[in-house]
């Protein structure tokens, strides 16, 4: 068991602990430490990206007001996060629904494109068919290096979409990329912490877009 790659997460589980109270205390301490680490990273991430978030929300609100639409996409856990973000815009708990779709939602389209043209183009080909100048594309990733996301962002940029990338670590290929108008970077080495902070960034982005849209409608 000592060679298990997950032992570094919960080393006390394999420590042959005979005292159940001590084991429970270790479990509680581990959970508290991870929660504190997550909270600190989320706060630092929001602070570091505050100006970018405000600028992105302003541009997104402008495009939505002009008839633009949002397309989100990602792989694995980032797929679920991108779908959640699209649903938040399309079916918000408050405020006006905005046109938003996840490019991972249709299994038939994904598998057809993956089989017929290759997985690297499963998102780019959907943008070719659906997107137009004035729309918005959000790619979510932990590494910022996924070939299918980079291909989709390049296609989106060429078609006049406003492009946003969510990435972890040092931003990967998303950072300083001419095809990415705005890149939110969660500076962590933990996939779990990266995705937790990205989820909060996405929510804050929706809040800021909603606030700007409501303000503009009120002024009109």
C-alpha positions, -999 to +999 in steps of 0.1 A: +000+000+000+029+024+006+034+026-032-001+039-039+001+073-057-027+087-035-010+081-002+003+116-001-033+128+002-042+107+032-011+092+046-027+084+080-052+059+064-023+034+059-005+042+091-020+012+110-037+036+134-054+016+162-071+045+179-103+054+161-105+087+179-070+096+167-079+086+131-110+107+132-090+137+145-065+132+116-094+131+091-109+162+105-075+180+105-069+170+069-104+182+058-099+215+076-064+220+060-078+214+025-107+237+031-084+265+043-061+259+013-090+261-011-104+293+006-070+310+005-065+302-032-100+313-042-095+346-025-061+351-040-074+342-075-103+366-073-080+394-062-054+386-089-080+385-117-102+413-105-093+438-133-095+411-160-128+399-147-143+434-148-130+440-183-143+406-196-177+412-180-180+446-197-172+431-231-195+401-226-224+423-215-218+445-246-219+415-269-249+400-253-268+433-256-259+433-293-273+398-299-241+378-292-242+343-278-219+323-255-203+289-263-184+271-236-163+239-238-137+218-219-125+183-213-131+160-183-138+179-151-135+211-171-163+198-194-187+197-164-175+231-152-180+246-187-215+231-189-224+244-155-212+279-165-233+278-197-264+268-178-258+296-153-260+321-181-289+304-199-310+295-168-299+319-141-314+319-106-322+356-110-322+380-138-326+377-176-315+344-193-288+349-219-281+327-250-255+302-239-246+267-249-221+241-239-204+224-269-200+192-248-238+188-242-247+168-273-232+133-272-242+125-308-224+156-322-193+150-300-190+113-309-197+119-346-170+146-349-146+126-328-151+096-351-153+114-384-128+143-382-108+136-350-111+147-313-088+177-318-116+193-339-147+184-319-152+220-307-137+239-336-160+222-361-191+231-339-180+268-339-176+267-377-212+256-379-228+277-352-207+307-342-207+342-358-189+375-354-200+391-321-203+358-301-183+347-271-162+316-265-150+303-231-125+274-230-120+258-195-089+238-188-065+230-159-034+228-180-042+254-207-026+230-232-054+209-247-051+207-285-089+207-291-093+238-269-065+256-286-079+247-321-114+260-310-100+292-296-081+298-329-112+292-349-132+314-326-107+343-328-107+341-366-145+343-367-147+374-345-156+359-312-144+373-279-123+345-265-118+337-228-095+310-214-096+295-179-063+278-170-043+266-140-006+262-132+012+290-152-015+293-178+001+269-203-005+277-239-035+299-231-012+325-215+000+352-238-018+336-267-030+359-295-061+337-299-071+343-262-084+378-255-087+372-217-069+345-197-079+338-161-050+318-144-054+299-112-018+296-099-019+263-082-003+228-088-035+210-076-061+201-102-088+200-074-079+235-062-077+249-097-112+237-106-126+249-074-112+284-080-123+283-117-159+275-106-159+306-084-144+328-112-171+316-135-198+325-110-183+359-104-181+365-141-218+357-145-226+380-116-206+409-131-222+404-166-257+402-150-250+434-130-238+453-161-267+441-182-292+451-156-276+485-153-277+490-190-313+480-193-322+504-165-304+532-181-323+526-214 
